[in-house]
Amino acid sequence: MRAAALLLLTGCVAATPLPKRVIDLTRTMKPDKANKFEPVVFEHPIYLAMSNITFFNHAGTHYDPPNHITRGAMGADIAPLQSFIGPARVLDFRTKPREAALGRADFEGRGIRPGDVVIALVGCPKGAPSHCPYLGGDAARYLASIPIRAFATDNWTSGNGATFKRFFEKGGEDSTTEAFLPEHHAFLSRGIPNFEGLTNIESLLGEKNAVFVAFPIKLENGNGAPVRAAALIY
């Protein structure tokens, strides 16, 4: 009986589809103006290191849940886990003009299927995150209509960085969320995860069988959450 159980267990393990490689797509969170690391270190009787950490939940590689733009909507703690993993469809937009909006035509005919995680590589210049190609509202509505499982980008925002800069500087405008942040509205109003601030996306170019995964920290009513994003290469 024990031998049969061992044989069954061995067979199950052998059949498990483990990836050939795992590619890290997450930026390292470091102490800065938005994130504070306070060491708590004991030296005696043994060395024991810990830290108190205060972080901005939309810094670095992170997830935007529906309540990021809609009061009372679903937060990071109750979002379904299956929405954070799916086949990766990587598109390279690094040759696009700076500050150009990616339109519907940029995504049509690219083999995007329902359930795909669309990853847009825009190649933001270091130190100038506002000057990046960004997702236009018509493109986001098209992707949401397929529907894709999730959208991800190396930009610090999927939308127009200049719009966000203006928002932070002037405290918003007389507008609706759908008009002011059309790409966020297109995804988040439908429960489609929006991931921003990825890195190392270029390592996925040419990979035919990649699965994207990014699980957010389970913050109660979290209106944003850091993630550890990775690609599983099969």
C-alpha positions as CSV (number, residue, x, y, z in Angstrom):
1,M,0.0,0.0,0.0
2,R,2.8,2.4,1.0
3,A,4.7,1.5,-2.2
4,A,1.7,2.2,-4.4
5,A,1.2,5.6,-2.7
6,L,4.8,6.4,-3.2
7,L,4.6,5.5,-6.9
8,L,1.5,7.6,-7.3
9,L,3.1,10.6,-5.6
10,T,6.3,10.2,-7.7
11,G,4.2,10.1,-10.9
12,C,2.3,13.3,-9.9
13,V,5.5,15.1,-9.2
14,A,7.1,14.0,-12.5
15,A,4.0,15.3,-14.4
16,T,4.1,18.8,-12.8
17,P,4.8,21.3,-15.6
18,L,7.6,23.3,-14.0
19,P,9.0,26.3,-16.0
20,K,12.4,26.1,-17.7
21,R,13.2,29.6,-16.4
22,V,11.7,32.2,-14.1
23,I,12.4,35.9,-15.2
24,D,12.1,38.5,-12.5
25,L,10.0,41.6,-13.7
26,T,10.0,43.5,-10.4
27,R,11.9,46.6,-9.5
28,T,13.7,46.5,-6.1
29,M,12.0,48.6,-3.5
30,K,14.5,50.9,-1.9
31,P,14.4,53.6,0.7
32,D,13.6,57.0,-0.8
33,K,11.2,59.9,-0.3
34,A,8.2,57.6,-0.7
35,N,9.5,54.5,1.1
36,K,11.0,54.5,4.6
37,F,13.0,51.7,6.0
38,E,13.7,51.8,9.8
39,P,16.1,49.1,10.9
40,V,15.4,47.2,14.1
41,V,18.6,45.2,14.9
42,F,19.5,43.2,18.0
43,E,23.2,42.3,18.6
44,H,22.9,40.3,21.8
45,P,22.6,37.5,22.7
46,I,22.4,36.8,18.9
47,Y,22.3,39.0,15.8
48,L,18.7,39.5,14.6
49,A,17.7,42.0,11.9
50,M,14.3,43.3,11.2
51,S,12.8,46.6,9.8
52,N,9.8,48.8,10.1
53,I,8.8,49.8,6.6
54,T,6.5,52.6,5.4
55,F,5.8,52.5,1.7
56,F,3.8,54.2,-1.0
57,N,1.4,51.6,-2.4
58,H,1.8,52.9,-6.0
59,A,5.6,53.0,-6.0
60,G,7.8,50.6,-8.0
61,T,6.2,47.5,-9.5
62,H,2.5,47.6,-8.3
63,Y,-1.1,46.7,-9.0
64,D,-4.0,49.0,-9.5
65,P,-7.3,47.6,-8.2
66,P,-10.8,49.0,-9.0
67,N,-11.0,51.0,-5.8
68,H,-8.0,53.0,-7.0
69,I,-10.5,55.1,-9.1
70,T,-13.9,54.2,-7.7
71,R,-14.9,54.7,-4.0
72,G,-16.1,51.4,-2.4
73,A,-15.0,49.2,-5.3
74,M,-13.0,46.0,-5.0
75,G,-9.7,46.3,-3.2
76,A,-6.4,44.4,-3.5
77,D,-7.4,42.0,-0.7
78,I,-10.4,40.5,-2.3
79,A,-9.4,40.5,-6.0
80,P,-9.5,37.0,-7.5
81,L,-6.1,35.4,-7.6
82,Q,-6.8,33.8,-11.0
83,S,-6.8,37.3,-12.5
84,F,-3.1,37.7,-11.6
85,I,-1.7,34.9,-13.8
86,G,-2.1,34.3,-17.5
87,P,-0.3,33.8,-20.9
88,A,2.0,36.7,-21.6
89,R,1.7,38.7,-24.8
90,V,4.7,41.1,-25.0
91,L,4.6,44.0,-27.4
92,D,7.6,46.3,-28.1
93,F,6.8,50.0,-28.5
94,R,10.2,51.4,-27.8
95,T,10.4,52.9,-31.3
96,K,7.3,55.0,-30.8
97,P,7.7,58.8,-30.4
98,R,8.1,60.0,-26.8
99,E,4.7,61.1,-25.3
100,A,2.8,59.3,-28.1
101,A,-0.5,57.7,-27.3
102,L,-0.7,54.0,-28.3
103,G,-4.0,53.6,-30.2
104,R,-6.2,50.7,-31.0
105,A,-4.4,50.1,-34.3
106,D,-1.2,49.4,-32.3
107,F,-2.8,46.3,-30.8
108,E,-5.0,45.1,-33.6
109,G,-3.7,42.1,-35.6
110,R,-1.1,41.3,-32.9
111,G,-2.5,37.9,-32.0
112,I,-4.0,39.0,-28.7
113,R,-6.5,36.5,-27.3
114,P,-9.0,36.5,-24.6
115,G,-7.3,35.8,-21.3
116,D,-3.9,37.1,-22.3
117,V,-1.8,39.4,-20.1
118,V,-0.8,42.1,-22.5
119,I,2.6,43.6,-21.6
120,A,3.6,46.8,-23.2
121,L,7.3,47.6,-23.3
122,V,7.7,51.4,-23.8
123,G,11.2,52.0,-22.6
124,C,10.8,55.1,-20.5
125,P,14.0,57.1,-20.4
126,K,15.7,57.2,-17.0
127,G,14.8,60.3,-15.1
128,A,12.0,61.3,-17.4
129,P,9.1,59.0,-16.7
130,S,6.6,61.5,-18.1
131,H,8.1,61.3,-21.6
132,C,7.0,57.8,-22.5
133,P,4.6,56.3,-25.0
134,Y,1.4,55.6,-23.1
135,L,-1.9,53.7,-23.5
136,G,-4.7,55.7,-25.1
137,G,-8.3,55.4,-24.1
138,D,-9.4,53.8,-27.4
139,A,-6.6,51.2,-27.1
140,A,-7.6,50.3,-23.5
141,R,-11.2,50.0,-24.4
142,Y,-10.4,47.7,-27.3
143,L,-8.2,45.5,-25.1
144,A,-10.9,45.4,-22.4
145,S,-13.4,44.3,-25.0
146,I,-11.4,41.2,-26.0
147,P,-11.2,40.8,-23.0
148,I,-7.6,40.5,-21.8
149,R,-6.9,39.1,-18.4
150,A,-4.6,42.0,-17.4
151,F,-2.4,44.8,-18.7
152,A,1.2,45.5,-17.6
153,T,3.9,48.0,-18.6
154,D,7.3,49.3,-17.6
155,N,6.0,52.8,-17.5
156,W,5.2,54.1,-14.0
157,T,1.6,54.7,-15.2
158,S,-0.2,53.0,-18.1
159,G,-1.7,56.4,-19.0
160,N,-0.4,59.8,-19.9
161,G,2.3,60.8,-17.4
162,A,1.8,64.4,-18.2
163,T,-1.9,64.1,-17.1
164,F,-0.8,62.6,-13.7
165,K,1.8,65.3,-13.3
166,R,-0.8,67.9,-13.9
167,F,-3.2,66.2,-11.5
168,F,-0.6,66.1,-8.7
169,E,0.4,69.7,-9.2
170,K,-3.1,71.2,-9.6
171,G,-5.1,68.8,-7.5
172,G,-7.3,67.5,-10.3
173,E,-9.5,69.1,-12.9
174,D,-13.2,69.5,-13.6
175,S,-13.6,66.2,-15.3
176,T,-14.8,62.6,-14.9
177,T,-12.5,59.7,-14.3
178,E,-13.5,58.2,-17.6
179,A,-12.4,61.4,-19.4
180,F,-9.4,62.2,-17.3
181,L,-8.0,58.6,-16.9
182,P,-9.7,56.7,-19.8
183,E,-7.2,53.8,-19.7
184,H,-7.6,53.2,-16.0
185,H,-11.4,53.4,-16.3
186,A,-11.5,51.0,-19.2
187,F,-9.6,48.3,-17.2
188,L,-10.5,48.9,-13.5
189,S,-14.3,49.4,-14.1
190,R,-14.3,45.9,-15.6
191,G,-12.1,44.4,-12.9
192,I,-9.1,44.0,-15.2
193,P,-5.8,44.3,-13.3
194,N,-3.5,47.1,-14.3
195,F,0.2,46.5,-13.4
196,E,2.7,49.4,-13.6
197,G,6.5,49.8,-13.1
198,L,7.7,46.5,-14.4
199,T,11.3,46.0,-15.4
200,N,13.4,43.6,-17.5
201,I,10.5,43.1,-20.0
202,E,13.0,43.0,-22.9
203,S,14.1,39.5,-21.6
204,L,10.7,38.2,-22.7
205,L,11.0,39.3,-26.3
206,G,11.0,36.2,-28.6
207,E,9.7,33.9,-25.9
208,K,6.8,31.9,-27.3
209,N,5.5,30.2,-24.1
210,A,5.6,32.6,-21.2
211,V,3.2,32.9,-18.3
212,F,3.0,36.2,-16.4
213,V,2.3,36.1,-12.7
214,A,2.1,39.0,-10.1
215,F,0.4,38.5,-6.8
216,P,-0.2,41.7,-4.8
217,I,0.3,42.1,-1.1
218,K,-3.0,41.4,0.7
219,L,-3.7,44.9,2.1
220,E,-7.2,45.4,3.6
221,N,-9.2,47.6,1.2
222,G,-5.9,48.3,-0.5
223,N,-6.3,50.8,-3.3
224,G,-2.9,49.7,-4.7
225,A,-0.3,47.2,-3.7
226,P,3.3,46.2,-4.5
227,V,3.7,43.0,-6.4
228,R,6.4,40.5,-7.1
229,A,6.0,40.1,-10.9
230,A,7.7,37.3,-12.8
231,A,7.5,35.4,-16.1
232,L,7.5,31.6,-16.1
233,I,9.2,30.4,-19.3
234,Y,8.0,27.0,-20.7
